[in-house]
Amino acid sequence: FFSVPNAITEKYVPHAVKAGALVIDDSSTYRLENTVPLVVPEVNPHVLRTFNGQVISTPNCTVTPLVLALKPLQNEFGLKRVVVSTYQSVSGAGRAAYEELSVQTAALLNGQHQEASVFPHRIAFNCLPQIGTELPNGNTTEEEKMVRETRKILELPSLPVSAVCVRVPTFFGHGLSVNVELEKPFSNETEMRELLNGAPGLKVLDRPSHQIYPTCVEAAGSDYTFVGRVKRDHSVKSGLNFWMITDNIRKGAALNALQIMDTLYKYRRMS
């Protein structure tokens, strides 16, 4: 298992492959290579059935929850367009980012100033609408990962996907506000809640009239990806809005890698 920065992956994975190891990689190094499967086992396990290579990639920590919800919608209604805004905790940027939020929060609550070092601006009590570097098309590198990795996993290379990724001052949990335009009409929100709640890896918490919806508190330490605020988008013919949140350290990274290993092992035992 490799869960390290790209530079370390690029340096050491070739040695692991040369030694005959099977590599499951959490970095973005190999995700878009044609010969490397990009896998969320609940969504596209079939790509592992005939896999005979040595490197498998696990997706970006916001792509994983997104495709968990998009896949059942794709199967039942077809996807016409996806628009997503993310609210990503600092743990997604590593230990130093986690510590910077802790130190800045404590300092500000004690009336002290604390300089930013990991992030370009203060993260405590702030939101930063840029994750990664800006690309010529206007996307950041994080947003481009969401677009391209989503298309690859769903096997929809022309699917219109628009993303805005924001770093927020929470420690764990990545939230996504998702808008989907579907190819076919749906009856009502109840139908969509039942569809999403029946999908593997998802759990719907959705009774806003009783202040019931998923937050970072529910997601932290859970293997589920939670969905709430499911509602029709009346601005288009077959539009749907929903909110998602997942523990980015679990399903967003470690758990997905372990599930890939388990799925591949099962297929190889069957063959």
N, C-alpha and C positions, 0 to 999 in steps of 0.2 A: 504494500500500500504506500502510495506517495501522496502526502498532503502537505506540500511545501511550495515555496515560490517557484515561478517558472524557471528561473535561472538554475536552481538546484535540480529540478526535473530534467531540464535539457542536458545537464552535465552527467547525471547518474542513471537515468532510465536506459540509455543505450548500453551501459555496462550490465544492468540487470537483465535486459533482453539477450545480450550476448551470452550471459551465463545460463540462459534457458528459463528464466523466471517469467511468470505471468504477472503483469503490472496492472493495477487498478489505480488510475491517476486522477487526483482531484484538482490539478492545475488546468489552465486553459491551453497548455502547450499543444496537445494533440486533438482537441475536441472537434475541430472542423476538418481534420484529415479524412479523406474518403475511405481509407483502409482501417480507420479506428472507429469502432462503434461508440456512440454517445448514448448512455443508457439510463433510463429510469425504469426499474423492473416492473412497476405497475402499469407502465405506458407502452413500452416497446421491447418486451422480453424476447420477442421473436428474433431480434438481431443477434442474440447470443446462441440461438439454436444451432446455427451452422458456423459459428465463430471458431476459427482455428489459428488466429493470430496470437500476439503476446501482450498487446496494450489495449486496455479499455478505459474510456474516459467517463467521469461523472460530471454532470453539468454544473453551470453556475448556480449558486445557492438561491437565486430568485427564479431561475428557469425551472428548477425541479418542482416547486409547488405550483407554478403556473401551468405546466403541462399536465400535472395530475388532474386539474380541473378542466383543462381544454379538451383532453382526450375523450371523456364521455360526451361532451358537447359535440365534438367532431363526429363521433360515431352515430349520434342520434339526429343531429340537425345540420351538420356541416358548418364550417367556419368561413365567414366572408371577410372579417377584419377583426383585429385585436388591438386594443389600446390599453396600456398598463402604466401605472405610476407606482413606484416602490418607495417604501419607508424602511430603510435598512439600518440595523443596529451597528454599533461600532465593533462588536466582536467579529464581524465579517471582514474587518480590516486588520485583524491580528491582535496579539497581546498588547503591543505598545499603544494601539488605539484605545483599547479597553482601559489601560492604566491612565492614559491622557484624560479621558472623560472623568474618571474617578478623581484624579488630582485637581482638574479644573473645577469640578463641581464643589469639592470641599473648599477650595480656595475662594471661590466666589461667594459661597455661603458664609465665609468668614471675612468678607469685605476685602479680599486680596485679589490682585491681578495675576493671571497665569498665562504665559505665552504659549501659543500653539506651536507644535513641532511636527506631529504626525500628519495633521490636517492643515490645509492652507489658511483656515480661519478657526476661531474658537468653536469647539463642538458643544460644550456644555451650554444648555439652554438655547440652542441654536439648531438650525437645519441647513445643510449644505447641498445645494442642487447640482452637484457634480461629483460623480464617482468615476475615477479614471481620467484619462486625458481626452481632450476633444479631438475628433476626427474631421476630415474635410467635409463630410456630409452633415456635420452638425451634431451627430451623436457623440456621446462619450464612449470609451472602450467598453464600459459596463453595459451601456444601452445597446451597443452593437452585438455584444454577446447574447443579450436577451432576444434580439431579432433573429440572429443567424442560428443559434442553438435551438430555439423553439421550432424553427422551420425544419431543421435536420431531424429532430426527435419525432415530430409529427409527420414527417415525410411529405411536407407541403412547401416546396421550395419557393413558391410565388405568393405565399400567404402574406398579406399586408399586416405588419406588426409595427406599432409605434410605442416607444418606451421613454419614460423619464425616470431616472434613478436618483433618489435623494438619501443622503446620510442623515440620520436623526439621532438625538442623544438618549438612546436606550442601549442597554448592555447586550441583551439577547432578544432575538425574534425579528424576522423580516416580514413586513406587511406589504400587501399588494392591493391596490384598488384597480379592478379589472373591468373593462367594458368590451363586450363581444357583440359583433353583429353576425347573426346566424344566417345560413342559407335557407332554412325552412322555418316557418312560424312555430311557436310553442303556445300551449294553452294558457298557462298561468304560472305564478311564482311557486306554487306548491309543487307542481310537476317538476320544476327545475331543482327545488330543494331536495326532493326525493331522488332525482337522478344523481345529484352531486353526493348526497349522503350515502348512496349505494356504491359509489366508486371506491376502489381500494385505496387506502391511505388517507381518505378525506373524512372529516366529521363536521357536520353542519350544526352550528349554534346560531339560531336566527329567530329571535322574538324581540325586536326593537321596542315594542310597546311595553315590555317588561325589562328593558335595559339589558337584554341578553344578546350578546354578540361576542366574537372572539377577540381577545387582546393578547399582549405579550405575556400576561400572567398565566393564561390558559396554555399558551404554546410552550413556555419554558419547561424543558425536561420531558416533553411529550414526543412520541413518535408520529403522532397525527399531524396533518395539515388541516387547519380549521377554516371553515367558510361561514360567512354571515352576510347580512345586509343584501340578501338576494332580492333584486327588484327589476321590474321591466324598465327598459330605456325607451321612453315614449317618443324620442326624437327620430328614431328610425323604425322601419317596419318590424324587424325581428331582433331587437336589441336587448341585451341583458347586462346588468351591473351586479357586481358582487365584491366583497372584501375577503381577503385571505390573510392568514398569518401562520408561520411555521417557525420552529426552532432551527435557526440556520446552522447551528453546530451539529444537530442531530440529522434530520432528514435532508437538510441542505448540504450535508457533507458526509459525516462518518457513517450514518445509518444507510444512506444510499449505496455507499461503497460496499458495505457488508452485505446488503441485499443483492448486489450484482454478483458477488462471490457465491452466495447461496444459490442464486438462480442458475449460474453457469455450472455449478457442481451438480445440481439436479438434472440439467440437460445431459451432462456427460455421463451420469449414472444410468440414464435412460438409453443412451446410445450403445 
